[in-house]
């Protein structure tokens, strides 16, 4: 699934259940059930059998299972074909495969530091002060 999945620092295995706060310096894979709070400065992978009810803050997030809660990623969010998300997603880059089921708002920042709404309004108004080129 994920290229780094073989090198996960921590795993909540299938059939396992964890409730509470999980702050980890490193990557985390969830194949079981998790409810609480997650923060990681690395990758978080919710496997096909993973069921997560929490707000997620991570460097990157891969969802192949079920997430109820908001996702905020510094780099990217990947929603794989078996992924299901109920919540808002905010990241510079988001990929969504065919088959994904999601309900919530999606904010794609494109790597801009400014509010994405302001970036779009400025582009529409024609102010060319954006540091990124238009595509």
C-alpha positions in Angstrom: 0.0 0.0 0.0 2.2 2.8 1.2 5.9 2.7 0.2 7.1 3.3 3.7 4.6 0.9 5.4 7.3 -1.7 5.9 9.1 0.8 8.1 6.3 1.9 10.4 7.4 2.9 13.9 4.2 1.8 15.6 1.2 -0.4 14.6 -2.2 -0.9 16.1 -2.9 -4.4 14.7 -6.1 -5.9 13.3 -8.3 -7.1 16.1 -6.7 -4.6 18.5 -8.6 -1.7 20.0 -7.0 1.5 21.5 -8.7 4.4 23.2 -6.9 7.6 24.3 -4.2 10.0 23.1 -1.5 8.9 20.8 1.3 11.4 20.2 4.1 9.8 18.3 7.4 10.9 16.8 7.4 8.7 13.8 5.0 6.8 11.6 1.9 4.9 12.7 -0.2 2.2 11.0 -3.7 1.4 12.3 -5.3 -1.8 11.2 -7.5 -2.2 14.3 -9.8 0.3 16.0 -8.7 3.6 17.5 -10.7 6.3 19.2 -9.1 9.4 20.8 -6.5 11.8 19.5 -3.6 11.3 17.1 -0.7 13.5 16.3 2.4 12.4 14.4 5.2 14.3 12.7 5.4 11.5 10.1 3.0 9.3 8.1 -0.2 7.9 9.4 -1.7 4.9 7.5 -5.2 3.7 8.2 -5.3 0.2 6.7 -8.2 -1.5 5.1 -9.4 -3.0 8.4 -8.6 0.2 10.3 -11.5 2.1 12.0 -10.5 5.5 13.4 -12.7 8.0 15.2 -10.5 11.0 15.9 -9.1 14.2 14.4 -5.8 13.4 12.7 -2.8 15.8 12.5 0.1 14.3 10.6 2.8 15.0 7.9 1.0 12.7 5.5 -2.1 10.5 5.8 -3.1 7.4 3.8 -6.7 6.1 4.3 -7.7 2.7 3.1 -10.1 2.0 6.0 -12.7 4.2 7.8 -12.1 7.6 9.4 -14.6 9.6 11.3 -13.0 13.0 12.1 -11.1 15.8 10.5 -7.7 15.2 8.7 -5.0 17.9 8.6 -1.8 17.0 6.8 1.4 19.1 6.2 2.2 17.3 2.9 -0.5 15.1 1.4 -3.6 13.0 2.0 -4.2 9.8 -0.1 -7.6 8.3 -0.1 -7.4 4.7 -1.5 -10.2 2.9 -3.2 -11.5 1.3 0.0 -11.2 4.5 2.0 -14.2 6.1 3.8 -14.0 9.5 5.5 -16.6 11.5 7.5 -15.0 14.8 8.2 -13.1 17.7 6.7 -9.7 17.3 5.0 -7.1 20.0 4.7 -3.7 19.5 3.0 -1.5 20.9 0.2 -2.2 17.9 -2.0 -5.0 15.3 -2.0 -5.4 12.2 -4.2 -8.7 10.3 -4.3 -9.0 6.9 -6.0 -12.2 5.7 -7.6 -14.4 4.0 -5.0 -13.7 6.4 -2.1 -16.7 7.4 0.0 -16.4 10.8 1.7 -18.6 13.4 3.3 -17.1 16.8 4.5 -15.3 19.8 3.1 -12.0 19.5 1.4 -9.5 22.4 1.4 -6.5 22.0 -0.9 -3.9 24.7 0.0 -1.5 23.9 -2.9 1.4 24.7 -0.6 0.4 28.3 -0.1 0.8 29.8 3.3 -2.0 32.3 2.7 -5.7 31.4 3.2 -6.7 29.3 0.1 -9.9 31.4 -0.3 -7.8 34.6 -0.5 -5.4 33.0 -3.0 -8.4 32.1 -5.3 -10.0 35.5 -4.9 -6.7 37.2 -5.7 -6.3 35.1 -8.8 -9.8 35.9 -9.9 -9.3 39.6 -9.3 -6.1 39.5 -11.4 -3.6 40.5 -8.8 -0.5 38.6 -9.8 1.2 38.8 -6.4 1.1 35.0 -5.9 4.4 33.3 -5.5 3.2 30.2 -7.4 2.7 30.3 -11.2 -0.9 29.7 -12.5 -1.7 26.4 -14.2 
